[in-house]
Amino acid sequence: MVSTPRRAINLGRQLAAIQAVLPHAQGVVHRGHLVCTVTLQPNVLCRVYTVKVTYRHRSSPRVRVIDPLLELHPRATSLPHVYSGGDLCLYFPGEWTEDMLLARTILPWTCEWLLHYELWLITGRWAGSGEDHTVSPADEDAESER
């Protein structure tokens, strides 16, 4: 059986799909790049985040939280599921392909990431899939000496 090659979705269509779901989204397609800024609130109890999505065909979409600045859990030394450049790690390799709409995949996955991030700030445990990023418990002896 021969499979049909997947066609990348036009960048203008990607932006239109994002703006159909989030009319407040600000975006532009220029020289083969899509750059879009959106505000997301994973649930009514969560903060509102401003997120920047950049995408170019044959590349992975890049997502970065630009406001507010991401904080560390008090006992953590690094943010979980974030690449060294600050882009969010949202999916496993091969899980996203360029025939998928960003509005139906990357943006919901970003909301899910933000929800896991807020829970991690409170509990110190990353509840999402992927690598475990549980923060080690506080040293009770050190706490009692204070």
Residue, then its C-alpha position, 0 to 999 in steps of 0.5 A: m500500500v502506497s501512502t500519500p505524502r503529507r502536505a504542509i498547511n499554508l502559513g496563511r491558513q495556519l494563521a487564519a485558523i489561529q485567529a478563528v479560534l483566538p480572534h485577539a491573536q496578533g500574527v504575520v506571515h513574512r518571508g516564509h515565517l509565521v510569527c503569532t502572539v496570543t494570550l492563553q489562560p489554561n483554566v479560570l484559576c490560572r494566570v493569563y500568559t502571553v505566548k509567541v509562536t514562530y513557525r517555518h515549514r520543515s521546522s518544528p513550531r517554536v513556542r515561548v512564554i513572553d509574559p509573565l516570566l516563568e518562575l522556578h519552583p523554590r527548590a528547583t534549579s531549572l524549568p521542566h520541559v523547556y529547551s535551553g533557548g527557552d522554547l517549550c517542549l510540547y510533544f515527542p519527536g514525530e508527534w506533530t507534523e506539518d499537515m496539522l493545524l497549529a490551532r488544533t495541536i500546538l496551542p492546546w498543547t501549550c495550554e496543557w503545558l501551562l497548566h502542568y507548569e502551574l501545578w509544578l510551581i505548587t507541588g514540585r511535581w510535573a504531572g505531564s508526560g515525558e521526563d520526570h521533573t519532581v523537585s526533591p523534598a525540602d531537607e526537614d532537618a535543615e528546616s527545623e534548625r532555622 
